[in-house]
Every structure is written in structure tokens, then in C-alpha cells.
Amino acid sequence: MYVKTALVMGVFVFLYAASFGGTNTTGVYLTLVGLLGFVAAIIGFTVSHDAVHGAYSRRRWVNVLMGESMSLIGGHVYNWKVLHNIIHHTYTGIVGGDGDLHPFGVLRFHHADNEAKPYHRFQHIYAPLLYTLTSLVWVFRKDFDHYFKERHLLYIKPKNPRFEFSRLILSKAIYLFLFIGLPLMFAPVSTSVVILGFFLMHGIQGLVLASIFQLGHVVEGPYVTSIQACEANKKSWMTHQLVSTANFATQSKWVTWITGGLNHQIEHHLFPTTCHVHYPAISKIVKKLAAQHGLPYLEYGSYAQALKSHFRFLRECGRTHESGTA
């Protein structure tokens, strides 16, 4: 884990420093910041995600320190803990509870109601364009919106720590200074190219983030239900995580490495405080036990298969259904 961190952080710093190279042309600069966005997403998968879950290290201070890498992708640790660690992991696949099922209004990730709009029929076509906005929205809107909300769907928030708003403002200010301010002052390209590069960086970063995070739940197979149906079925928490989650490309060491084990989404949801480097070994045990107890173990053999399933799922959710849950 430490070697991986040193590698991805080192590449990130190298690309950032190289973007200030005095001989850079517009094409070179945009290539470097585009790659910077890709590597930032990898940092989010492989470092930030584990650290904010407390899974990076047994030492709390190490998790806190490495969790601040979330700022490199424009996020905020406190909000991520609430939205992801608490809400998503508690209400996985539950409409009205899991915030990941309630994205922008122009996207629909369930059909537990009869509210599909005419344009949702085309969401499997325009979704990738919206995915490019993922991290950009974090930087300028989402973190602020959710900080001031008193509740997130079913979850009623405790009062925000007083100092968190100061941390939020400071982290955003530092981020914008590093990725807009300094380039405007020292990058050997025009102002318009710096601004274009910032949006290009986030476009790539957001698309990479979304194209991995969506494949654990927003695909065919995982159980999506209402809170009423969930309460009526009375599944155990672990069983619920199994039926509402899917793996993909678990045999690929490269995919496991680059996604920070998020392709082992089932193991992550069962053991979120365990470092992802252990997921391949754990998955063999989980799969065996699931079979013994007659429980589903949903997985796609490759990344391409999971991605295709995601777009089929989007197309299906874009249709209006008369009743029931998916």
C-alpha cells in the first residue's frame, strides 16, 4: 500500500510540476493536465477512499493524514464521510436512502416510482457527458450544498462540527490556488488555455471516477428497493450488502490495482475498514460462503461487461414503469 501511494503521488507531483515547464506548448500543457486528472482519480480510488474509511492503516493519524488527499480531487473529507461512509454504506440500494441512487434530476438510477421524464429515455446516451462534471460539481457546489443540509434523504445529520466549515473553505481555497491561481501566474500558456486545462482535467477525472464507482451498484443484478420493501423483507445487513452489490473484473490484477480494489465492491461493502490489498484473498472466502448459504454473489467477468450492463441499466431506468421496484 505504501509503495502504491508513493508511486501514484509521485506521478501526480511530477505531472503537476511538469505542467509549469517553460517550453510547454498548448498541446503539451493540455496533455499534462489531462493526465493529471486521470492520476487524481487513481489517487481517489487507491489512497483517499481507503484512508477515509479508516482502512489505509491501523494508525488513526495515518488515515487522517492520507485522507486529506481527498482534497487533491476537489472533495472534502467530512462530507465524504457522511455521504459515502454513513449514507451509502448504510442504505445501499435503498431508494430514498442511498444518495448514490439520487444523482442530478436528469439522471434516473431506479424505477421505484412512476416519475420517468421523456428525456430519461436517452440517459444512456447523454450520461457520459454528465459524468465528466462529477468532480467539478464537488469543487463548486456539492460540498457546500450538503454541508448546510440538516438531513440527507433518510439520514438526519448530527450538528456539523464548528471548525468544519473553516476547513471546507480553506481546502477549496488552497485547491483553486494550486490548480488555477499558480498556473495563471507561472504556466507558460495563455489564461484561456489554463482555464480550458482546468476543465479538461476535471472532465477526465470525473469520467474516470464515475465509470468505476457506478459499476458496483448501478448495473443489472444488484437489488434496488424502497425502504418499505426493505423493512418488510428484514434481510440481515450483510445479506443486504450481498444482494445490492456487484463485483467486476476481479481476476485482473491491473484492474484491482488501478481501481483500489473497487472492482471487489462486495468485499468492500462487507469489510469497509479493511485495506483493499486484502480483497482478492477475502473474495475467495466470501464467494465460497455465499454459495454454501444459498446467497447471491454477483460479478461481471470483465470491466467491459460491467460497463455495458451499466448502460443497459440506464436505458431500462429511463423507461416509465407502472408500479413496483426494480
Residue pairs with C-beta under 8 A, 6 or more apart in sequence:
1 50
1 56
1 275
1 277
4 46
4 47
4 257
5 46
5 47
5 66
8 39
8 42
8 43
8 46
8 47
9 43
9 47
9 69
11 39
12 36
12 39
12 40
12 43
12 72
15 32
15 33
15 35
15 36
15 39
16 36
16 178
18 24
18 32
19 29
19 32
19 33
19 36
19 183
19 187
19 197
20 182
20 183
20 186
20 187
20 188
21 28
21 188
22 188
23 188
24 32
24 187
24 188
24 189
26 189
26 190
26 193
29 187
29 188
29 189
29 193
29 197
30 193
30 196
30 197
30 200
33 197
33 198
33 200
33 201
34 197
34 200
34 201
34 204
36 201
37 200
37 201
37 202
37 203
37 204
37 205
37 208
38 204
38 205
38 208
40 72
40 73
40 135
40 201
40 205
41 73
41 135
41 204
41 205
41 208
41 209
41 212
42 208
42 258
42 260
43 69
43 72
43 73
44 69
44 70
44 72
44 73
44 75
44 209
45 209
45 212
45 258
45 259
45 260
45 262
46 257
46 258
46 259
46 260
46 276
47 56
47 66
47 69
47 260
48 66
48 67
48 69
48 70
48 72
48 73
48 75
49 260
49 262
49 276
50 56
50 66
50 260
50 275
50 276
51 57
51 62
51 63
51 64
51 65
51 66
51 67
51 69
51 70
52 63
52 67
52 70
52 77
52 80
52 81
52 84
52 85
53 85
53 272
53 273
54 60
54 63
54 273
55 63
55 272
55 273
55 274
55 275
55 276
56 62
56 63
56 66
56 67
56 275
57 63
57 66
57 275
67 77
68 77
70 76
70 77
70 80
71 77
71 171
71 174
71 175
72 175
73 135
73 138
73 205
73 209
74 135
74 136
74 138
74 139
74 175
74 202
75 135
75 138
75 143
76 138
76 143
76 147
76 167
76 168
76 171
76 172
78 147
78 160
78 161
78 164
78 167
78 168
79 142
79 143
79 146
79 147
79 168
82 146
82 152
82 155
82 157
83 99
83 146
83 152
85 272
86 155
87 97
87 98
87 99
87 152
87 153
87 155
88 98
88 99
88 100
89 269
89 272
90 97
90 155
91 97
91 98
91 153
91 154
91 155
91 227
92 98
92 217
92 240
92 241
92 244
92 245
92 269
93 101
93 217
93 222
93 223
93 224
93 225
93 240
93 243
93 244
93 245
94 101
94 154
94 225
94 226
94 227
94 230
95 101
95 110
95 112
95 113
95 224
95 225
95 226
95 227
95 325
96 102
96 153
96 154
96 226
96 227
97 153
97 154
97 155
97 227
98 153
98 217
99 152
99 153
100 109
100 213
100 217
100 218
101 109
101 110
101 217
101 218
101 224
102 109
102 153
103 109
103 130
104 130
106 119
106 120
106 123
106 126
106 130
107 120
107 123
107 127
107 130
107 314
108 115
108 116
108 117
108 120
108 123
108 317
108 318
109 218
109 224
109 314
109 317
110 224
110 317
110 325
110 326
111 316
111 317
111 319
111 320
111 321
111 325
111 326
112 224
112 225
112 226
112 324
112 325
112 326
114 320
114 321
114 322
114 323
116 317
116 318
116 319
116 320
116 321
120 317
120 318
120 319
121 315
121 318
121 319
122 318
123 314
123 315
123 317
123 318
124 311
124 312
124 314
124 315
124 318
127 311
127 314
128 207
131 206
131 207
131 209
131 210
131 211
131 214
132 202
132 203
132 204
132 206
132 207
133 202
133 203
133 206
134 205
134 206
134 207
134 209
134 210
135 202
135 205
135 206
135 209
136 199
136 202
136 203
136 206
137 206
139 172
139 175
139 176
139 202
143 168
143 172
144 168
146 152
147 160
147 164
147 165
147 168
149 157
150 156
150 157
151 157
154 227
179 198
179 201
180 194
180 195
180 198
183 189
183 194
183 197
183 198
184 191
184 194
187 193
187 194
189 197
211 307
212 259
212 262
212 263
213 262
214 310
215 246
215 248
215 263
215 265
215 300
215 303
215 306
215 307
215 309
215 310
216 222
216 245
216 246
216 247
216 248
216 262
216 265
216 268
216 269
217 244
217 245
217 246
217 265
218 310
218 313
218 314
219 246
219 300
219 306
219 309
219 310
219 313
220 309
220 312
220 313
220 316
221 246
221 296
221 298
221 309
222 243
222 244
222 245
222 246
222 298
223 240
223 243
223 244
224 244
224 325
224 326
225 233
225 325
225 326
226 325
229 325
230 240
235 243
238 270
239 295
241 266
241 269
241 270
242 266
242 270
242 290
242 295
242 296
242 297
242 298
243 295
243 296
243 298
245 265
245 266
245 269
245 298
246 265
246 266
246 298
246 299
246 300
246 306
247 263
247 264
247 265
247 266
247 267
247 283
247 297
247 298
247 299
247 300
248 255
248 263
248 265
248 299
248 300
248 301
248 302
248 303
248 305
248 306
249 255
249 256
249 263
249 300
249 301
249 302
249 303
249 306
250 256
250 263
250 264
250 280
250 283
250 299
251 301
252 263
252 302
252 303
255 263
255 303
256 263
256 264
256 276
256 279
256 280
260 276
261 267
261 268
261 276
261 277
261 279
261 280
262 268
262 276
263 303
264 276
264 279
264 280
264 282
264 283
266 283
266 286
266 297
266 298
266 299
267 274
267 279
267 282
267 283
267 286
268 276
268 279
270 286
271 282
274 282
286 297
287 297
289 295
290 296
290 297
291 297
300 306
300 309
316 326
317 326
